[in-house]
Amino acid sequence: MKCQKCERPATFHITELEGGKHTELHLCEEHARQYLTQGEGEPGAAPTIAGALAQQLAVGQTAEELERLDQRACPVCGITFFEFRNQGRLGCPHDYIFFEKELEPLIANIHGETTHKGKQPKQGSGGTQQRTEVIRMRREMKEAIEKEDYERAKELRDEIKRIDEVKE
Amino acid sequence: MELNDLTNSIGEWLRGNGPQADIVMSTRIRLARNLAEFPFITRASDQDRTEIERILRDRVLKMQQSSGELQYLNVSSMDQIDRQFLVERQLISREHAEAKGARGVVIDPREQISLMINEEDHLRIQCMHSGLDVHAAWEQINRIDDLVSEQVTYAYHPRLGYLTACPTNVGTGVRVSVLMHLPALVLTRQIDKVFRSLQKISLAVRGLYGEGSQAMGDFYQISNQQTLGRSEIELVEQVADVVPALIHYEHEARQYLLKESQQSLHDQVSRAYGILRTAQTISSEETMHLLSKVRLGINLQLIEDLSMPKLNELFIRTQPAHLQKIRGVELSSADRNIERARFLRRYLNREEDSNGGKN
C-alpha cells in the first residue's frame, strides 16, 4: 500500500476515532510524523508525556505488542510500563535502562535529542548503577520479611549496609 | 528566622531592582535531582520518603558555611495557610504544598535559594534573582548543585545525564524561567502572536504560578522545554536570547499606546488606581488585574505619587495567604475580599512620608 500523501510505501496505519466514526490513514513515516505533530502549538502547550506517548504508540505499536509491553515490570522498583503510561512518571533510575528501547523514541520526541550534553556530578558519573541496586535489595528485604524469611532479610540488610558505608 | 518574619519582607522576586526591572520581574532557574539509591517519589514508600528527607536535609544543611544561613522548613507539618504562603512567595510549588508525606524546603534569608525535598523529584534546587539576571543565577545554582553533589550520589546516566521522575526533565534537569510583565502586549492584542513564535523555537509560556496557572496580572513566565542534548549554558542562553526582543516589543507597544491612545490609557490606569484606593471588597484576581494597570501607569509616568517598590509589594501582600498571615487569623473568601480592600485603602491612601509597609 502506498502512502496517501506521497509515493513511498505506507508503513503506518492510523485509525482516528472522532464523533463515533472511524477514519483510516495510511502514511509513510515522514507523513505520519507530520500528521501526528500537527495538532501542537496551542498557546501554552508544553510537550506532555501523554501527548508524546500517544504519538509514539499510534505510530509504532499494534495492540498485542502494546499489551505485552504494558506487562513488563522493572526488576528494581516493580513499576510496569502500563503504570508509567498512566501516570507519566517513572519509578526509579533503573527504568531508564530497563525500558530504554521504549523510552528512546519518547525522549527523542520530547527533546529532539537523545544524548546528554552538560554537566556531570562532582563525584563523576559512576556509582549510580550500584546504588540503584540498593532499591531492589530493600524491596527484596521487605518481601523476605513478609515471607518470614529472616535469614535472607538479614543477608540483604548486611549487603545494603555495606554499600551504604562505602558512600559515607 | 521564623516564617512570620517573612511577612515583613517582600522576597527576591519582587524587589524590583534588577536589570530591566520595569519589564522583567525575576529570573528563576531550577534543577531536578534524585538520589541514586531510592525509587522516584511515585514508587517511594513512606519510609523511603522519610529517609530521603532526612538525608537531603542533613546534607544540604551541611553546606551552611558556604551558602550563608540556611533554614529548613518542614512542609508536611505546616498548616494550609503557611504552605500557601510559601507558594505565593514562589519558595515552593503548588504541587509541593498539596502533596502528602514527608517533605520540606530549605531556604536562605534573602529568599534567593530554595531546595524542595520530595517534590516531583527528590530534590528541586531553585535560585531566584530580581530582574533579568540569568548568568548570575546560573552560576549560583551551579555552585549549590556542586556542593550538594559532593554530599550525595545523584542518579546519573552517562548518556542520558541526570535521571528524573518525568522524562521531560531528563538530561540537565534545568528549567530557566524569566517572569515578565507584558501589559501593553496584552492591551494591543499581540500577546498570542508572541507566544506562537516562542513555541516555534520550543520555549514554553506559563502564568505566574507555573504549570497550568493563568496569566494573572499580565505576568508571563518564559522557559525552556528541552532539557536534553544541550548544555546548561546553551539552555540558559536560549531563554536569555529572546528576552531582549520581548522587552523591545513591549516597549514598542507601550509607545504605540502612548501615541495613539494616551487619553484612554491614562483613563484606564487612573480608574484602576481609583478602584484600588476606594473599593470596599475586592477579589485577588481583580486586584492583580488592576495592579498590573497601575504598574504600567507608573512605568509610563502616568501615575507619579506611587513608587514601583511600593507597588510591587502589593502584588504579594494582597495574596490570600499573605493577607491572612498579616491579619493573623483565618478568613473566609468573602472576608478576605473585605480585608484586602481595607488593606489596599490604608496602604495607598496613607501619607507618602510614612515608610514601612504595615497598617
Interface residues (C-beta under 8 A of the other chain):
Chain A: E40 G41 P43 G44 A45 A46 P47 T48 I49 V76 C77 G78 I79 Q87 G88 R89 L90 G91 C92 P93 Y96 I97 L103 L106 I107 I110 H111 G112 E113 T114 T115 H116 K117 G118 K119 Q120 P121 K122 Q123 S125 G127 T128 R131 T132 V134 I135 R138 I163 D164 K167
Chain B: N34 L35 A36 E37 F38 P39 F40 I41 T42 R43 D48 E120 N142 D145 D146 S149 E150 T153 Y154 A155 Y156 H157 P158 R159 L160 G161 Y162 L163 A165 C166 P167 T168 V170 G171 T172 V174 D192 F195 R196 Q199 K200 S202 A204 V205 R206 E211 Q225 Q226 T227 L228 G229 R230 S231 E232 E234
